[in-house]
Amino acid sequence: MGLLQRIKDDLRSGIATLRLGTAHAASRALEETELLRMRLEARKIDQQLSDLYKDIGERAVEMKERGETAERVMYDEDIGRVVREIQQLKEARKKLESEMDDIRNEQ
């Protein structure tokens, strides 16, 4: 095998390695971008949960100050609606965390 042929083979091998590395880097960048998007979505959900917890507390205190019984507060329609919203958001957060774990485990 001549020197020119070895150089040509080495060049092909180098280009193939470069392509593989570039593809891997692009794939990794897409995964990181997706994880970042998911983390931002998780933060939004956390903020929504915080707001809903605050709403429940304010509603309960307001009702208690008006003289409502604890039982009436517990079965208040508005509080029940907010609790259902909280449960939905918690499920969405759990699903999002699972998806994030799946992406991390693929790496």
C-alpha positions in Angstrom: 0.0 0.0 0.0 1.4 3.3 -1.0 1.8 6.3 1.1 -0.9 8.2 -0.9 -3.4 5.3 -0.3 -2.7 5.3 3.5 -3.2 9.1 3.6 -6.4 8.8 1.7 -7.6 6.0 4.0 -6.7 8.0 7.1 -8.5 11.0 5.7 -11.6 9.0 5.1 -11.4 7.5 8.6 -10.9 11.0 10.1 -13.9 12.4 8.2 -16.1 9.5 9.3 -15.0 10.1 12.9 -15.7 13.8 12.6 -19.1 13.2 11.2 -19.9 10.7 14.0 -18.7 13.3 16.6 -20.7 16.0 15.0 -23.8 13.9 14.9 -23.3 13.0 18.6 -22.8 16.6 19.6 -25.9 17.7 17.7 -27.9 15.0 19.4 -26.6 15.9 22.8 -27.4 19.6 22.1 -31.0 18.7 21.2 -31.3 16.6 24.4 -30.0 19.4 26.5 -32.4 21.9 24.8 -35.3 19.6 25.5 -34.3 19.2 29.1 -34.0 22.9 29.5 -37.5 23.4 28.0 -38.9 20.8 30.4 -37.2 22.4 33.4 -38.8 25.7 32.5 -42.1 24.0 32.2 -41.6 22.4 35.6 -40.9 25.8 37.1 -44.1 27.1 35.7 -46.0 24.2 37.2 -44.3 24.9 40.6 -45.3 28.5 40.4 -48.9 27.6 39.5 -49.0 25.2 42.5 -47.7 27.8 44.8 -50.4 30.3 43.6 -53.1 27.7 44.1 -51.9 26.8 47.6 -52.0 30.5 48.4 -55.5 30.8 47.0 -56.7 27.9 49.1 -55.2 29.4 52.2 -56.7 32.8 51.5 -60.1 31.3 50.9 -60.0 29.2 54.0 -59.0 32.2 56.2 -61.6 34.4 54.6 -64.3 31.8 55.3 -63.1 31.3 58.9 -63.1 35.0 59.5 -66.7 35.1 58.3 -67.6 32.6 61.0 -67.8 29.5 58.8 -67.3 26.2 60.5 -64.2 24.1 59.7 -66.5 21.5 58.1 -68.0 24.1 55.8 -64.5 25.3 54.8 -63.4 21.7 54.1 -66.3 21.1 51.7 -66.3 24.5 50.0 -66.9 24.2 46.3 -64.1 26.7 45.4 -61.6 25.0 47.6 -62.5 21.6 46.1 -62.1 23.0 42.6 -58.6 24.3 43.4 -57.7 21.0 45.1 -58.6 19.2 41.8 -56.5 21.7 39.9 -53.6 21.0 42.2 -53.9 17.3 41.7 -53.9 17.7 38.0 -50.8 19.9 38.1 -49.0 17.4 40.4 -49.7 14.6 37.9 -48.4 16.8 35.1 -45.3 17.5 37.1 -44.8 13.8 37.8 -45.2 12.9 34.1 -42.7 15.7 33.2 -40.2 14.4 35.7 -40.5 10.9 34.3 -39.9 12.2 30.8 -36.9 14.1 32.0 -35.5 11.0 33.6 -36.0 9.0 30.4 -34.0 11.6 28.4 -31.2 11.6 31.0 -31.1 7.8 31.0 -30.8 7.6 27.2 -27.5 9.5 27.5 
